């Protein structure tokens, strides 16, 4: 009976993930229903088309890739060397486009966006969005530091960062938006498995859903438009199934 109960719990958890993130279907493609609903695929699973590696903005008078002792504004997550103990894997392929000084190196591994090497930083969409629903899958270890930014300005490291970190020092843990809203309780991603974020920004209304559970529902008007930015601060982190549906007026 105990074995059967454990089997059912595992099946139920997998079913929730399938429903929440469509993780049981084919990766990096749009279904006919998604196309009809206006979804756009931002990552094709094969190339970095539509994305740029962005160099972290240095502190005043510093050099790119150097981390300041303290961020100067809420949501300002400058890069540099990956966090201690992250043990990044060596890069194996050249980036398709030139990497700016201090920019991080991203590769495509088994249909997923994966950073590598010693410079932490960001992968930023070329396209800019205002009101949107962003769906994205991520996989990482238990002790990680990453995030997904929306409405990120072309210059700087600001925007709304939806956190992927179980114990952020200021309390903006997984499911929170750094500098804008903290979750009412802890929400944990599944380590070393694929997880699903759905992030909605409509005017000043921001909603975060992790694996089918709403973690945050707030109003904030600091950033009205910008790019999508994927953060590499501690290895490993992978992303796939990056899809956007713009909310029309």
SVG drawing of the C-alpha trace seen along z (x, -y; Angstrom):
<svg xmlns="http://www.w3.org/2000/svg" viewBox="-8 -56 46 58">
<polyline fill="none" stroke="black" stroke-width="0.4" points="0.0,0.0 2.9,-2.4 4.6,-1.7 1.3,-2.3 0.8,-5.6 4.3,-6.8 3.7,-5.7 0.5,-7.8 2.1,-10.8 4.9,-10.7 2.3,-10.2 0.2,-13.2 3.3,-15.4 4.2,-14.6 0.6,-15.1 0.6,-18.6 3.8,-19.5 2.4,-18.3 -0.7,-20.4 1.1,-23.5 3.9,-23.6 2.9,-21.4 6.1,-19.5 4.8,-16.2 4.6,-17.6 7.3,-18.3 9.9,-20.9 10.3,-24.3 7.4,-24.1 3.9,-25.7 0.8,-23.6 -2.0,-24.6 -4.0,-25.9 -1.1,-28.0 -0.6,-29.5 -4.3,-30.3 -4.2,-32.0 -1.3,-34.2 1.7,-32.6 5.1,-33.3 8.1,-31.0 11.2,-32.9 13.7,-29.9 13.7,-27.3 15.8,-24.8 18.6,-24.9 19.9,-28.4 20.4,-31.6 18.4,-33.6 16.6,-36.5 18.9,-36.6 22.0,-38.5 24.6,-37.8 24.5,-41.0 27.5,-42.3 26.6,-43.2 26.7,-46.9 29.8,-47.6 29.8,-49.8 30.8,-53.4 34.4,-53.5 34.7,-49.7 35.2,-47.2 32.6,-45.0 32.2,-41.6 33.2,-43.0 30.6,-42.6 30.0,-45.5 29.8,-44.8 26.2,-46.0 23.6,-46.5 22.6,-50.2 18.9,-49.6 16.2,-47.0 16.3,-44.4 19.8,-45.4 21.6,-42.0 24.9,-42.7 27.0,-39.7 30.7,-38.9 32.2,-35.6 29.6,-32.8 28.8,-32.4 31.4,-30.5 30.9,-26.8 28.9,-26.7 31.6,-24.8 30.6,-25.9 31.2,-23.4 33.7,-24.4 32.3,-25.9 32.4,-23.6 31.1,-25.7 31.6,-29.2 28.7,-31.6 26.9,-32.4 27.3,-36.2 30.2,-38.1 30.0,-38.3 30.5,-41.7 33.3,-42.3 32.2,-40.7 29.3,-38.9 28.3,-35.4 28.6,-32.5 25.5,-30.5 25.2,-27.2 22.4,-24.9 22.6,-21.5 19.9,-18.9 17.4,-21.6 18.0,-23.8 19.7,-27.2 22.7,-26.5 25.4,-28.9 29.0,-27.9 32.4,-29.2 33.5,-31.7 31.6,-34.9 28.2,-35.1 25.7,-37.3 22.5,-37.4 20.9,-36.2 18.6,-39.0 15.9,-38.9 16.3,-41.2 12.5,-41.9 10.9,-44.2 7.5,-43.6 5.0,-45.6 1.9,-43.6 2.5,-39.9 2.3,-36.4 5.7,-34.6 5.8,-30.9 9.3,-29.3 10.7,-26.1 13.8,-25.9 16.0,-23.2 18.6,-23.9 20.1,-22.5 18.8,-22.8 21.3,-25.5 21.0,-28.0 20.9,-31.7 19.1,-32.6 16.1,-34.5 13.9,-35.5 13.5,-39.2 10.6,-40.9 10.3,-44.5 14.1,-44.8 15.4,-48.1 17.9,-47.8 20.6,-49.3 21.3,-48.3 20.3,-45.3 16.9,-46.4 13.4,-45.2 11.2,-42.8 13.3,-39.8 11.2,-36.8 13.4,-34.9 14.8,-31.4 16.6,-31.1 15.3,-29.4 17.0,-31.7 17.7,-35.2 19.3,-37.3 16.7,-40.0 13.8,-37.5 12.9,-37.7 12.8,-33.9 11.6,-31.7 8.3,-33.1 9.0,-36.6 9.8,-39.7 13.0,-41.3 12.4,-44.7 8.7,-44.6 7.0,-41.9 7.8,-38.9 5.8,-35.7 3.6,-35.1 5.2,-31.8 8.0,-29.6 7.4,-28.1 10.0,-25.6 11.0,-24.5 11.8,-20.8 15.6,-20.5 17.2,-18.8 13.8,-18.6 12.1,-20.8 9.9,-23.4 7.5,-25.9 7.0,-29.6 4.1,-31.6 4.6,-35.3 1.9,-37.9 2.4,-41.6 -0.7,-43.6 -0.3,-47.4 0.8,-47.5 -0.6,-44.1 2.0,-41.4 1.2,-37.7 3.7,-34.8 2.7,-31.1 5.2,-28.3 4.2,-24.8 0.6,-25.7 0.6,-27.5 0.2,-31.3 3.1,-32.6 2.6,-36.4 -0.1,-38.8 0.9,-42.4 0.7,-45.9 3.8,-47.8 4.4,-50.5 8.2,-51.0 8.8,-49.2 6.3,-49.5 8.2,-47.8 11.4,-46.0 13.1,-42.8 13.2,-39.3 16.4,-38.5 17.7,-35.1 20.1,-35.2 23.2,-33.1 24.6,-33.7 25.2,-30.2 25.7,-27.0 23.8,-24.9 20.7,-26.6 18.9,-25.7 15.9,-27.1 13.6,-25.9 10.1,-26.3 10.3,-30.1 7.0,-31.4 5.3,-34.8 1.7,-35.9 1.3,-39.7 -1.8,-41.1 -3.4,-43.5 -5.3,-46.7"/>
</svg>
